[in-house]
Amino acid sequence: MEVDQMQRQYLDYTKSLFLEGFLDGQFLQLQQLQDENNPDFVVEVVSLFFEDSERLLNDLTFALEQKGIDFKKVDAHVHQLKGSSSSIGAQRVKNCCIAFRNFCEEQNIDACLSCLQQVKQEYCHVKNKLETLIRLEQQIVAAGGTIPVMEFSF
């Protein structure tokens, strides 16, 4: 596949992630911070998001399995996950966390368990999408191309 074709595919794929609500404008801001001095910036930030999210999802699962659930602790974990997802533009994960925090405040265990499953599902979706995007970036760079910057115009 030629570089310009891969770049078009990359832009189309990125645009679909915005249109489907997986990512928001914060992700574009991250991309704009990447330059020749820091060519792996987005990959590094996304990798940290994956590590943090998986740790937090495990912590949430454990906290909600306890007999006497500490809703303040659960809320603190959800708050951290919301912050991480906001910082990279993972819009659907962030939105799930907002609902999750409301149920923590109400101490509604069933709703919290339901939100945990929903957050895990949205996290898996965005992780798969971002991994695909990173693979496309790597293919473009390996072929000698540059990563196109998407204009936010849709």
C-alpha positions as CSV (number, residue, x, y, z in Angstrom):
1,M,0.0,0.0,0.0
2,E,1.3,3.4,-0.9
3,V,2.0,6.1,1.8
4,D,-0.7,8.5,0.6
5,Q,-3.2,5.7,0.6
6,M,-2.2,4.8,4.2
7,Q,-2.4,8.4,5.2
8,R,-6.0,8.7,3.8
9,Q,-6.9,5.5,5.6
10,Y,-5.5,6.9,8.8
11,L,-7.5,10.1,8.5
12,D,-10.7,8.3,7.6
13,Y,-10.2,5.9,10.6
14,T,-9.5,8.8,13.0
15,K,-12.5,10.7,11.7
16,S,-14.7,7.6,12.3
17,L,-13.5,7.5,15.9
18,F,-14.7,11.0,16.5
19,L,-18.0,10.5,14.6
20,E,-18.7,7.4,16.7
21,G,-18.0,9.2,19.9
22,F,-14.9,7.1,20.9
23,L,-12.6,10.2,20.9
24,D,-13.1,13.9,21.4
25,G,-11.1,17.1,20.7
26,Q,-8.7,16.3,23.6
27,F,-7.1,13.6,21.5
28,L,-6.4,16.1,18.7
29,Q,-4.7,18.3,21.2
30,L,-2.5,15.4,22.2
31,Q,-1.6,14.7,18.6
32,Q,-0.6,18.4,18.1
33,L,1.9,18.0,21.0
34,Q,3.7,15.3,19.1
35,D,6.6,16.5,16.9
36,E,10.0,15.4,15.6
37,N,11.5,16.1,19.0
38,N,9.0,13.7,20.6
39,P,7.7,11.4,17.8
40,D,6.3,8.8,20.2
41,F,4.4,11.2,22.5
42,V,0.9,9.9,21.6
43,V,1.9,6.3,21.9
44,E,3.5,6.9,25.3
45,V,0.5,8.8,26.6
46,V,-1.9,6.2,25.3
47,S,0.2,3.3,26.8
48,L,0.1,5.1,30.2
49,F,-3.7,5.4,29.8
50,F,-3.9,1.6,29.1
51,E,-1.8,0.8,32.2
52,D,-3.7,3.2,34.5
53,S,-7.1,2.1,33.2
54,E,-6.4,-1.6,33.7
55,R,-5.1,-1.1,37.2
56,L,-8.1,1.1,38.1
57,L,-10.6,-1.4,36.6
58,N,-9.0,-4.2,38.6
59,D,-9.1,-2.0,41.7
60,L,-12.8,-1.2,41.0
61,T,-13.7,-4.9,40.5
62,F,-12.0,-5.8,43.8
63,A,-13.6,-2.9,45.7
64,L,-17.1,-3.8,44.5
65,E,-16.6,-7.5,45.5
66,Q,-16.1,-6.6,49.1
67,K,-18.8,-7.3,51.7
68,G,-18.9,-3.8,53.1
69,I,-18.3,-1.7,50.0
70,D,-16.4,1.5,50.6
71,F,-18.2,3.8,48.1
72,K,-15.8,6.6,48.8
73,K,-12.9,4.4,47.6
74,V,-14.9,3.2,44.6
75,D,-15.7,6.8,43.7
76,A,-12.0,7.8,44.1
77,H,-11.1,5.0,41.6
78,V,-13.8,6.1,39.2
79,H,-12.7,9.7,39.5
80,Q,-9.2,8.7,38.5
81,L,-10.4,6.7,35.6
82,K,-12.6,9.7,34.5
83,G,-9.5,11.9,34.6
84,S,-7.3,9.5,32.7
85,S,-9.9,9.0,30.0
86,S,-10.6,12.8,29.8
87,S,-6.9,13.5,29.4
88,I,-6.6,11.4,26.2
89,G,-10.1,12.1,24.8
90,A,-11.7,8.7,25.5
91,Q,-15.1,10.3,25.5
92,R,-17.3,7.1,25.9
93,V,-15.3,5.9,28.9
94,K,-15.4,9.4,30.5
95,N,-19.2,9.5,30.0
96,C,-19.6,6.1,31.7
97,C,-17.6,7.3,34.6
98,I,-19.8,10.3,35.1
99,A,-22.9,8.1,35.5
100,F,-20.8,5.7,37.6
101,R,-19.9,8.4,40.1
102,N,-23.6,9.4,40.5
103,F,-24.4,5.8,41.5
104,C,-21.5,5.8,44.0
105,E,-22.9,8.9,45.6
106,E,-26.3,7.1,45.9
107,Q,-24.5,3.9,47.1
108,N,-26.4,1.9,44.5
109,I,-24.5,-1.3,44.3
110,D,-26.5,-2.8,41.4
111,A,-26.1,0.3,39.3
112,C,-22.4,0.5,40.2
113,L,-21.9,-3.1,39.1
114,S,-23.7,-2.4,35.9
115,C,-21.6,0.7,35.3
116,L,-18.4,-1.3,36.0
117,Q,-19.4,-3.7,33.2
118,Q,-20.2,-0.8,30.9
119,V,-16.9,1.0,31.6
120,K,-15.0,-2.2,31.0
121,Q,-16.8,-2.7,27.7
122,E,-16.2,0.9,26.5
123,Y,-12.5,0.7,27.7
124,C,-12.0,-2.5,25.6
125,H,-13.6,-0.8,22.6
126,V,-11.4,2.3,22.8
127,K,-8.3,0.3,23.5
128,N,-8.9,-1.8,20.4
129,K,-9.5,1.3,18.3
130,L,-6.4,3.1,19.6
131,E,-4.3,0.1,19.0
132,T,-5.5,0.0,15.4
133,L,-4.7,3.7,15.1
134,I,-1.2,3.2,16.5
135,R,-0.5,0.3,14.1
136,L,-1.6,2.5,11.2
137,E,0.8,5.2,12.4
138,Q,3.6,2.7,12.6
139,Q,2.9,1.5,9.1
140,I,3.0,5.0,7.7
141,V,6.3,5.9,9.5
142,A,7.8,2.5,8.4
143,A,6.9,3.3,4.8
144,G,8.7,6.7,5.1
145,G,5.6,8.9,5.5
146,T,4.5,11.4,8.1
147,I,1.4,11.2,10.3
148,P,-1.2,13.4,8.8
149,V,-2.9,15.9,11.3
150,M,-6.6,15.9,11.1
151,E,-8.4,19.2,10.8
152,F,-11.4,19.2,13.2
153,S,-14.0,20.1,10.6
154,F,-17.0,17.8,10.7
